[in-house]
Amino acid sequence: MNHAATPHLITQARLPRWCLPASWPMQGAQPQLADIELQQGRIAAITPHADAHPEAHPEAREASWNLHGAPVLPGLVEAHTHIDKAFTLPRLGALKPGLLAAIETMIADRQTWTVADVHTRASRALQWAFDAGVTTLRTHCDWWEPNATPLAWNVLRELGEEWADRLVLERVSLIALHLFSERDGARALAKTVAASGPGACLGAFVHSTNWSAQSLRHLFEAAEEFGLDVDLHCDEELNPQAEGLATTAALLRELRFGGRVVCGHTCALAVQPEAQALATLDAVALAPITMVSLPTTNLLLQDAQTGRTPRQRGLTLVKEARARGIPLLISTDNVQDAFCRAGSFDPVEALAVGALAAQLEQPFDDWSDTICRSDWLTRAPNTPPLCAGSIADFVIFCAADAHGWPTRSASRVVLRAGHVAAGAVPNGWLAAADSSIAGARP
């Protein structure tokens, strides 16, 4: 047996403060390092590190790793992506700046899509995400016709089945809001989405260019009828008059919506009068809403003009949302398409951009949950991802430390159900190596 690939005991792991109990001991301002026992692909116990721990469990010593304080996160979450569009950039030619121009470019390119084309590009995206340590990925699929299911929607459903033993693939029908203008049409769309199999959510593009509060109401009514969660592209603009998020919060309370609603982007909050923006967030905090920030794409698309340096960042109010207890996730969005030429389906990269753009303090201890909490995407009960009995899915950052993370985060070992799925295990982690200096880096 290759013990390096199947550890039974992981010692001196640096876990983030948010996933540890309040009673966890501290070493100065930092949580004490953790020892993690694994059994049959699950976590058996997580305890504060004790120097005598390996000797107390001699049966596990041959298959133990000493991480010397390397940062460890549970399996990662890509909460908002577009894998059907990914990797189309090389064939798009010169691009015009801004969101609406990118939409026009992708509408034209989509006319050339085939099943094989979408399958190949989306499979590449899933492989990149898997190698990064992603265990749940949610992707949006453009839906422009009221009576025709998009070609990519069925490809994504098939890919969800193909990848079911490696990650959870969730699909969002990104439907033009005007298609919900009639109640019967909204019901027909929701029925089609619900019938397409597990992992499907009802979604829409909510923007001042297509704004209709009545259409949004019909969407939520239809989602409630067919038991669907909802995921919206919401107020992805720097227009202070945008009211998608505020109306969503009000409608959900009025309708007593029973599912989870995810609102991605919400850039308009950043340009609205502060009292108005904070009042909207107060309402969001009372509704079943998760917010998702997409810093890389929003930095590229918002306030974008040829030959002019952007003045505004296009980020939503992430600190203010967190201060109100609103579930908040950070994700990649687009990768190598008309919307974003960067990205790699690694949510750590997205958080790194967000940490700088939004001036986030202590990203590892206080903000890494924004790329780990898949339970914030659905109506499932909120459960911590690291606890006794949960599946041993980990991402271990070999060359990083908790102070500077997410810098030096490219080198990593990905564990799936306790087995190495990606990355190379450093020799300095293995039991035979000298691990006498606690906290030393390999």
C-alpha positions in Angstrom: 0.0 0.0 0.0 1.2 3.5 -0.8 0.9 5.1 2.7 1.7 8.5 1.2 -1.6 8.4 -0.7 -3.8 7.2 2.1 -3.0 8.9 5.4 -4.7 7.7 8.6 -3.5 10.5 10.7 -2.7 14.1 9.8 -0.9 16.1 12.4 -0.1 19.8 12.8 -2.7 21.0 10.3 -3.5 24.7 10.4 -7.3 25.0 10.1 -9.1 28.3 9.7 -10.7 29.9 12.8 -14.2 29.9 11.3 -14.4 26.1 11.1 -13.1 25.4 14.7 -15.3 25.4 17.8 -15.3 28.5 20.1 -13.5 26.4 22.8 -10.6 25.6 20.5 -7.3 26.6 22.3 -5.2 29.5 20.9 -1.5 29.9 20.6 -1.2 33.7 20.9 -3.5 35.1 18.2 -3.5 31.9 16.2 -5.6 28.7 16.7 -3.6 25.8 17.9 -2.6 23.4 15.2 -4.9 20.4 14.7 -4.5 16.6 14.4 -7.1 14.9 12.2 -7.8 11.2 12.4 -9.2 9.5 9.3 -11.1 6.2 9.1 -12.5 4.7 5.9 -12.5 8.0 4.0 -14.1 10.0 6.8 -13.0 12.2 9.6 -12.9 10.2 12.9 -11.8 13.1 15.1 -10.3 16.6 15.0 -8.3 17.5 18.1 -5.7 20.1 19.2 -2.2 18.9 18.3 -0.4 16.9 21.0 3.3 16.1 20.5 2.7 12.5 21.7 -0.2 11.9 19.4 1.5 9.6 16.8 3.0 7.5 19.6 -0.4 7.2 21.2 -1.7 5.7 17.9 1.2 3.4 16.8 -1.1 1.6 14.3 -1.4 4.9 12.3 2.2 6.1 12.5 3.3 4.5 9.2 0.5 6.2 7.4 0.7 9.6 9.2 1.5 13.0 7.7 3.0 15.9 9.7 2.0 19.1 7.8 4.2 21.4 10.0 1.5 24.0 10.1 0.5 24.0 6.4 -3.0 25.6 5.8 -5.9 23.1 5.3 -9.4 23.8 3.9 -12.3 21.5 3.3 -13.3 20.8 -0.3 -13.7 24.0 -2.3 -16.9 25.4 -3.8 -17.2 27.2 -7.2 -20.6 28.9 -6.5 -21.0 30.7 -9.8 -19.4 29.7 -13.2 -20.2 29.4 -16.9 -18.5 26.3 -18.1 -20.6 26.2 -21.3 -18.9 29.4 -22.4 -15.4 28.5 -21.1 -12.4 28.5 -23.4 -14.1 30.2 -26.3 -11.8 33.3 -26.2 -9.4 32.1 -28.9 -12.1 32.2 -31.6 -13.8 35.4 -30.6 -11.5 38.0 -32.2 -11.3 41.6 -30.9 -13.6 42.3 -28.0 -15.5 45.4 -27.1 -15.4 46.4 -23.4 -18.3 46.0 -21.0 -20.9 43.5 -20.0 -23.5 44.1 -22.7 -20.9 43.9 -25.4 -19.7 40.5 -24.0 -23.3 39.3 -24.0 -23.7 40.2 -27.7 -20.4 38.4 -28.6 -21.4 35.2 -26.8 -24.9 35.3 -28.5 -23.1 35.2 -31.8 -20.7 32.5 -30.9 -23.4 30.3 -29.5 -24.7 29.8 -33.0 -21.7 27.7 -33.7 -21.9 25.4 -30.7 -22.3 21.7 -31.0 -22.8 19.0 -28.4 -19.2 17.9 -28.9 -17.8 21.4 -28.6 -19.7 22.2 -25.3 -18.8 18.8 -23.9 -15.1 19.2 -24.7 -14.8 22.7 -23.2 -17.0 22.0 -20.2 -15.1 18.8 -19.4 -11.8 20.7 -19.4 -13.4 23.2 -17.0 -14.5 20.4 -14.6 -11.0 18.8 -14.7 -9.4 22.1 -13.8 -11.8 22.6 -11.0 -11.3 19.0 -9.7 -7.5 19.4 -9.7 -7.9 22.6 -7.7 -9.9 20.8 -5.0 -13.4 21.8 -6.0 -16.1 19.4 -4.7 -19.2 21.4 -5.7 -19.5 23.5 -8.9 -22.5 25.5 -9.9 -22.7 26.6 -13.6 -25.2 28.9 -15.4 -26.6 28.1 -18.8 -28.0 30.9 -21.0 -31.7 30.2 -21.9 -33.2 32.6 -24.5 -36.1 30.7 -26.0 -39.4 30.1 -24.1 -40.2 26.7 -25.8 -36.7 25.2 -26.6 -34.2 23.8 -24.1 -30.7 25.0 -24.9 -28.3 22.5 -26.3 -25.8 23.2 -23.5 -28.4 22.4 -20.8 -28.6 18.7 -21.8 -24.8 18.5 -22.1 -24.4 19.9 -18.6 -26.9 17.3 -17.3 -25.0 14.5 -18.9 -21.7 15.9 -17.5 -23.2 15.9 -14.0 -23.9 12.2 -14.3 -20.4 11.5 -15.8 -18.7 13.5 -12.9 -21.0 12.4 -10.1 -18.2 10.3 -8.4 -15.8 13.3 -8.5 -17.8 16.4 -7.8 -21.3 17.8 -7.5 -22.4 19.7 -10.7 -25.3 22.0 -10.2 -27.1 23.7 -13.1 -28.8 27.1 -13.3 -31.2 28.0 -16.1 -30.1 31.6 -16.8 -33.3 32.7 -18.5 -34.0 36.2 -19.9 -36.3 37.9 -17.4 -38.9 38.9 -20.0 -39.7 35.2 -20.5 -41.3 35.2 -17.1 -43.7 38.1 -18.0 -46.7 35.8 -18.2 -47.5 33.5 -15.3 -48.2 30.5 -17.6 -44.9 31.0 -19.4 -43.1 31.1 -16.0 -44.8 27.9 -14.9 -43.8 26.1 -18.1 -40.2 27.1 -17.8 -40.1 26.1 -14.1 -41.7 22.7 -15.0 -39.1 22.1 -17.7 -36.2 22.9 -15.4 -37.6 20.8 -12.5 -38.1 17.8 -14.9 -34.5 18.0 -16.1 -33.2 16.1 -13.1 -31.4 16.7 -9.8 -29.1 19.7 -9.4 -31.2 22.1 -11.4 -32.1 25.6 -10.3 -34.3 28.3 -11.8 -32.5 31.4 -12.7 -32.7 34.7 -14.5 -30.7 37.7 -15.7 -32.1 40.7 -13.7 -30.8 44.0 -15.0 -32.1 47.5 -15.5 -32.2 46.9 -19.3 -34.9 44.2 -18.8 -36.4 45.1 -15.4 -39.8 43.9 -14.5 -40.9 43.4 -11.0 -44.0 41.4 -12.2 -41.7 39.0 -14.1 -39.6 38.5 -11.0 -42.7 37.7 -9.0 -43.8 35.1 -11.5 -40.4 33.5 -11.4 -40.6 33.1 -7.6 -44.1 31.8 -7.7 -43.2 29.2 -10.3 -40.1 28.2 -8.4 -42.1 27.7 -5.2 -44.7 25.6 -7.1 -42.1 23.2 -8.5 -39.8 23.1 -5.5 -36.9 24.8 -7.1 -34.2 27.0 -5.6 -33.4 30.2 -7.5 -30.1 31.7 -8.6 -30.1 35.2 -10.1 -27.6 37.4 -12.0 -28.8 40.4 -10.1 -27.9 44.1 -10.6 -24.7 43.4 -12.5 -24.2 47.1 -13.2 -23.2 50.4 -11.8 -26.6 51.9 -12.0 -27.8 53.3 -8.7 -31.4 52.9 -9.9 -31.1 49.1 -10.1 -33.6 47.5 -7.8 -33.4 43.8 -8.4 -31.9 42.9 -5.1 -34.2 45.1 -3.0 -37.2 43.8 -4.8 -36.1 40.2 -4.5 -35.8 40.6 -0.7 -39.2 42.2 -0.5 -40.9 39.5 -2.7 -39.4 36.6 -0.8 -40.8 37.9 2.5 -44.2 38.6 1.0 -44.4 35.2 -0.7 -42.8 33.3 2.2 -40.6 31.6 -0.2 -39.5 28.2 1.1 -36.3 27.7 -0.9 -32.8 29.3 -1.1 -32.2 32.2 -3.4 -28.7 33.1 -4.6 -28.0 36.6 -5.9 -24.8 36.9 -7.8 -22.9 40.2 -8.6 -25.2 42.9 -7.0 -22.6 45.5 -8.1 -25.2 48.3 -8.0 -25.0 48.4 -4.2 -21.5 49.9 -4.5 -22.9 53.1 -6.3 -26.1 53.6 -4.4 -26.4 56.1 -1.6 -25.1 54.4 1.5 -28.3 54.6 3.4 -30.2 53.0 0.5 -27.6 50.2 0.0 -27.5 49.4 3.8 -31.3 49.3 4.0 -31.3 46.8 1.2 -28.8 44.6 3.0 -30.9 44.8 6.1 -33.8 43.4 4.2 -31.6 40.7 2.5 -30.5 39.6 6.0 -34.1 38.8 6.8 -34.6 36.7 3.6 -33.3 33.3 2.5 -30.7 34.9 0.3 -27.0 34.0 -0.3 -24.9 36.7 -2.0 -22.1 35.7 -4.4 -19.3 38.1 -5.3 -17.4 37.6 -8.6 -14.4 40.0 -8.2 -12.4 39.0 -11.2 -15.1 39.4 -13.8 -16.7 42.4 -12.2 -13.3 44.2 -12.1 -12.9 43.6 -15.8 -16.4 44.4 -17.0 -17.7 47.2 -14.7 -16.8 50.8 -15.6 -15.1 49.4 -18.7 -14.3 51.8 -21.6 -11.7 51.6 -24.3 -8.6 53.7 -23.6 -9.8 54.8 -20.1 -8.6 53.5 -16.7 -11.7 52.4 -14.7 -12.5 54.5 -11.6 -14.9 52.1 -9.9 -14.2 48.5 -8.8 -17.7 47.0 -9.4 -17.6 44.9 -6.2 -20.6 44.4 -4.1 -20.6 45.4 -0.4 -19.0 42.2 0.9 -18.0 43.5 4.4 -21.3 45.1 5.0 -23.1 41.9 4.0 -20.9 39.8 6.3 -21.5 42.2 9.2 -25.2 41.5 8.9 -24.8 37.7 8.9 -25.7 37.3 5.2 -24.2 34.1 3.7 -21.6 35.3 1.2 -19.6 33.3 -1.3 -16.8 34.3 -3.7 -16.4 32.6 -7.0 -14.7 32.6 -10.4 -17.5 33.3 -12.9 -16.2 33.3 -16.5 -13.0 31.8 -17.7 -11.3 32.6 -21.0 -14.4 33.8 -22.8 -15.9 37.2 -23.9 -16.6 38.1 -20.3 -13.2 37.3 -18.8 -9.9 36.3 -20.3 -8.5 35.2 -17.0 -9.4 32.5 -14.5 -8.8 28.8 -14.0 -11.9 27.5 -12.1 -9.9 27.8 -8.8 -11.9 29.7 -6.3 -8.8 30.4 -4.3 -7.7 32.6 -7.2 -11.0 34.5 -7.1 -10.7 35.0 -3.3 -7.1 36.3 -3.8 -8.4 38.9 -6.2 -11.3 39.8 -3.9 -9.0 40.0 -0.9 -7.0 42.8 -2.6 -9.8 44.6 -4.3 -12.0 44.7 -1.2 -9.1 45.0 1.3 -10.1 41.9 3.3 -8.2 41.3 6.5 -7.1 37.8 7.5 -8.4 36.0 4.4 -7.5 32.5 5.7 -9.1 32.7 9.1 -12.1 35.0 8.4 -12.9 34.8 4.6 -11.9 31.3 3.4 -15.4 30.1 4.3 -16.6 32.1 1.2 -15.1 29.3 -1.0 -16.0 26.3 1.2 -19.7 26.5 2.2 -21.7 24.5 -0.4 -24.6 24.4 2.1 -25.1 28.1 1.6 -26.2 27.4 -2.0 -29.3 25.3 -1.3 -32.2 24.9 1.1 -30.3 22.1 2.9 -29.6 22.7 6.6 -26.4 24.6 7.3 -23.7 22.1 8.4 -20.0 22.8 9.0 -17.8 21.1 6.4 -15.2 19.8 8.9 -16.6 17.6 11.7 -16.4 14.0 12.9 -18.2 11.8 10.5 -17.9 14.1 7.4 -16.1 12.9 4.3 -12.4 13.6 4.4 -12.2 16.0 1.5 -9.3 18.4 2.0 -7.1 20.9 0.2 -3.7 21.2 1.8 -1.5 24.2 0.7 2.0 22.8 0.6 4.0 26.0 0.2 1.7 28.6 1.9 1.3 29.7 5.5 -1.9 31.1 7.1 -0.4 34.6 7.4 0.2 35.2 3.7 -2.5 32.9 2.3 -3.8 32.9 -0.5 -0.3 33.8 -1.9 1.8 30.7 -2.6 -1.3 28.6 -2.9 -0.7 27.0 -6.3 1.2 24.1 -4.7 -1.4 21.9 -3.1 -2.4 18.3 -2.3 -6.1 17.4 -2.8 -7.6 14.6 -0.7 -10.9 13.0 -1.7 -12.4 10.6 0.8 -9.0 10.4 2.4 -7.1 9.5 -0.8 -4.8 11.8 -2.8 -6.6 12.9 -5.9 -4.2 15.6 -7.1 -0.8 17.0 -6.2 2.4 15.5 -4.8 2.9 14.7 -1.2 6.1 16.5 0.1 8.7 14.1 1.6 8.8 16.3 4.7 5.3 15.3 5.6 5.9 11.6 5.9 6.4 9.9 9.2 10.0 8.9 8.4 11.0 12.5 8.0 12.3 14.7 10.9 9.4 16.5 12.3 10.9 17.6 15.6 10.4 21.3 15.0 6.8 22.2 15.5 5.6 24.8 13.1 8.6 24.5 10.7 7.8 24.7 7.0 8.9 21.8 4.8 
